[in-house]
Amino acid sequence: MARLRHFAICVSDLDASARFYESVFDLKRVGREDLDIGSAVYMSDGVVNLALLNFKGERGSGLK
């Protein structure tokens, strides 16, 4: 049976969100990327992978 193993979530605060997933789900930070369009923190428990995404600018945030 197929299982979901990778999730991506857009968040407004990468560090606060990473702390939440560390404390509640025992995920570990395994990487970080900082690009022109935004930043990402990658987390995993060894099976499930989570990408926390934060895009820059008005279009990335969804705010008007």
TAKA-V767986 format. One record per backbone hydrogen bond with DSSP energy under -1.0 kcal/mol. CO is the residue of the C=O (numbers start at 1). NH is the residue of the N-H. If there is no record, write none. Layout:
CO|NH  CO|NH
This chain:
5|49  7|51  9|53  13|17  14|18  15|19  16|20  17|21  18|22  19|23  20|24  21|25  21|27  28|44  31|42  33|40  37|56  38|35  39|54  40|33  41|52  42|30  42|31  43|50  44|28  48|45  49|7  50|43  51|9  52|41  53|11  54|39  57|61  58|62
